Amino acid sequence: MSRVCEICGKHPAAGKSIIRKGSPKYKGGIGLHTTGISKRRFLPNLQTVRVTDGKGNTCRKTVCTRCLKNGKVTKA
């Protein structure tokens, strides 16, 4: 199963997880220092739901929760 919404096309996004050490300057410290950067993925919140299309047929679709909340899909 691909992690893509079948309605809006939302898919995983790439990013980084930054680990910092130290105390910030505004708190009286010497500043924050980056000690590690690793890649990460931001995955969409996808749900498998039974959906009715315009003709009255039901099928299963992988839909993100934003499309469900906004009413872009009618559940069976």
N, C-alpha and C positions, 0 to 999 in steps of 0.2 A: 504494500500500500504506500503510495507516495503521499508525502505530507503537504498536500496542496488542496485548498478549498475549491470545490467544483463550481461554486457560484461566483466568487470574486477573484479567485486566483491567488489568494494569499499563500505565501510559501516561507520556508525558513530563511532567516536573515543571519548574516555572519557578524561577529563582533569580537571584542576582547574582554577578558577578565583581568583587571589590573590590581595587583597586591601592593599596598603601600605600607611603609614602616616609619615610625617617628611621630612627633607631636607637631601640630600645625603652628605656624608662626603667630597667628592671632591669639593663640593660647599660651604664648610665651616659649614655644619650642624652637628648635632649629630648622624645622620645615619637614615636609613629607618627602620621603625618598621611595622611588619605585624599585621594588625588589624582584618582581616577576610579572611577566605578561604572557598569558596563554590564550589561545583561540577558543571561542565558544560559539554555540548556535542558539539563536532565539527561535523557538519552535512555536507555531501558531496553535491555539487551543481548538483542536478539531474534534468534532463529534460525528459519529455515524448515526444518521437518522433516516426513518422511512418518510419519503416525500411523495406528495401527489403532484403530478404535472397538470397542465391545463386540460388534458383529455380525460382525466379521471384515473389514469394508471398510477400505480404505486411502485416505487423503486427505492433502493438504498443509495444514499449519497453521503459523501464526506463533506461536512459543512463547518465553517468556523462559527464560533459563538456570536460574533458580531452580526453575521448574516441571520442567525436564528433570532437574535434579540430585535433586530430592525424589521423583521417580518418579510424578508426577501424570499422565504421558503414557507410553504404551507405543509405542516406535518400531517401524515396520514392518520 
